[in-house]
């Protein structure tokens, strides 16, 4: 028997070691991809899309990306330090404007491992060591430095007649608040199906629902964007779940409500009450179902946002090229007592009403995010149709803001349907929220209006019988290279002209804020403002961490 030489023995040892490492990598790859999938949904899908397709000319695609294949270190740097330079992806130029993401070395490695193993990319695995090596050469050389740069700012100045304090810091991204409005238990909705109960009296924050509790939905594949508490103490939710299917990826939109109470009296066991589906939105524009509220008539109202930016067909066959469908870019009304609810469309042409509410006389208003073109964001007055009449049309995707029906915001903007009169948005008279200092319908472009709340006659004179509206803040600068708007709460005093059009006198109420996403009345003298995250400007270029809830309490009337 021939005795192996030392060289052969070393070669065999190295091969065995390599095989052991490969086996370890294979065993760790699947968990890393799954962890990365969760992180991608929370941190990246908003811009790059749930299917990694990006937005042409705006957010680069990650699906089948040649740049990603050729620039692994550059991809790491983009995640941990932001992307500021121009790049070309699959032959298309993109101007870098990505902020750093608040992920530690292991998390950044996982999210990139998910990306490079998805959507036709080449595969492989990135590790925390890979990320640490790149981070050492970046602007923020440790995760601790990046985190410190994105920490909570101080409280904004309190409005006259109010005291302000930080109520609670959150450990997840939250989008809605709900309560009985009397200052007791506060329910906090996370964007991925988690719900917390906060007790203002004790400061106790307790999670009561997890994504797995939404029976029939796949955790990490759905979002919850709306929540309301009914008179029976049940929570109702709007949900949107991406369902990979052939030939089209679908959005399964629906409404869930809780069906039981736990030992502490908190609502639990959410179950589907209504389901509807349509092709998943183009790029990141699957706005889906968002706000849900009970109207003065006792019926349930729901906002169903657009699946496009501006009615475009898109260029990805698996996402559908049909523009809007019958139940998108509209407002729904439903009978909450029905066990087989039917969707009634009460208005059309509403791009993405993230929030809506009624004034003291029962008039319904929505606030909507506008398109990527530099059109104003809208506040619209909604008149539900009489029986047998068609719903009014508010212009999307044919007309935006102040523009006439002849204005083409995009080359693909079609002419409006023959014989259809568009209802103009609320005219903002300022002084806040204007474009170019002129009356605007209704807010600065890209300011992203969010939570809409009506304050009745019980509040101080400065707020009495007015709306408060949060503005999440710019994701895009413009119009103009350095302009950004939002990161604030505005107050709006409404008036109606003789011709029936509504106007608003608008003032800044609270600023600056870390992307305020909801405003909630918590008693006759208390308001809660939910901050989605922490940066208070687009220019800060600091990544996102979960936000907090601020309390504003009246000190005198």
Helices and strands as residue ranges (DSSP letters): H 6-43, H 45-48, H 66-70, H 72-81, E 87-89, E 92-94, H 105-116, H 128-135, H 143-149, E 162-169, E 174-178, E 186-190, E 195-199, E 204-209, G 211-213, E 222-229, E 235-243, E 250-261, E 267-279, E 289-294, E 300-304, G 317-319, E 330-334, E 344-348, E 353-358, E 364-368, E 378-382, E 392-393, E 427-431, E 449-455, E 466-471, E 488-496, E 502-511, E 516-521, E 526-531, E 548-554
